[in-house]
Amino acid sequence: MDLHGTSIINDKGHLQIGGCDAVDLVSRFGTPLYVVDEALVRLRARQFNEAFQASGLKYQVAYASKAFSVMAMCVIAEQEGLSLDVVSDGELYTALQAGFPAQRIHFHGNNKTIAELDMALHADIGCFVVDNYYELELLNERAALQGKTANILLRITPGVEAHTHDYISTGQADSKFGFDLGNGSAEDAIIRASGYSHLSLLGVHSHIGSQIFEVEGFKLAVEKLSQFAIRMRDQHDIAFTVLNVGGGFGIRYTAEDSPLPVKEYIAAIADAVITNFNSAKYDIPEIWIEPGRSMVGDAGTTLYTVGSTKDIPGVRKYVAVDGGMTDNPRPALYQSKYHAILANRATDSNEETVSIAGKCCESGDMLIWDLELPKVNAGDVLAVFSTGAYNYAMASNYNRIRRPAVVFVKDGEADVVVERESLQQITCNDVVPARLQKTSLAK
Ligand code: LLP
């Protein structure tokens, strides 16, 4: 399978990413290690921007930081002219700490707390994507208390089902998110939203799913949202200045995946927008998108050290690495598939079929089933590709395993952007109450 971004196999037969030899990275930073190809992240950001520039539309590309939210990534997003989508006080805090301009931050979520709304209002973020009536009322109230008017989009479920894994489809009618277009609740919400004195309605938002490889779903969503916008203008005299069509652009995890080039997704969206709005003589709204996975996914590689193996003759050979579902829960959660190679012997020919196990006390902790590799030895370095999105972001301390470090590599330089967790950090929030310390029951 082709390597991603700046990755190559160097003359030592080692995987090299961003000009850095993976074996050297392992000796400097240890394993497991998340490595991010900074040039590839920047390339993706530019591809989105250029595709929109070619369309002539007004636009914002908001990086969905849920895919990978760390301060260094927010800085890159800022430098590349992206906006930022956050879904919690933690992601908002990360962005603000990184100096990300608040006006380019959009706040999502189906149950934002009062404290989160207050924090975001206080920071003067650019837009709230309001999910339900409860939030509409609450946000208006909280904005009034701060003497502010909040820009809002309403999240709509357009009833478009993207062809993707069930767990990550969110555009269908049966969804915990948003106002339904089909049953009239979207229309009702628009009318109500435009009546609040501390809310300014910019338009609507929809997100039809994730890891999508076709343009049809996006085109259909745009068509439904545009028709809705036109009807709201004609029947209620309410005009939208923004249309947000969400994220969900697919990436290549294994050779089975064939994502479209970024520009094809954007061209299809732009064409649908232009056709639908022009035909109704409607001033074309600004188009916002929210790519997460496609911005950072294939730029990430996780390096592990191989430890124990268990060969069950005639059944399977398990090869265990020093990480697993704690740094990558996606195979266990979504049956996601990954590809990997031996980073220290990348030119050796494949000799055996093995399955890559994690180190957690749980049979479900498997990273890859049936992977072709050279004969694997303890101490080999396994590189698992396309781990940039929803890996560090979803990492846990299950089994009290420490979260790995993250390094950004570029032009032969490697910089830590998240330190490896220490053992002290594992217990730093633990408290043993005084009453437990008084006596010991042990005889
Ligand atoms: N906008 C909204 C409103 C979303 O809910 C999401 C993802 C995105 C944008 C970004 O979607 P992307 O471009 O990354 O596909 N943990 C799952 C993915 C959950 C996606 C949730 N929403 C996974 O690991 O596959």
Residues whose N, C-alpha, C, O or C-beta is under 5 A from the ligand:
A	BS01	LLP	A64 A67 I168 H207 G209 S210 Q211 G246 G247 G248 F249 E290 P291 G292 R293 S294 R330 Y390
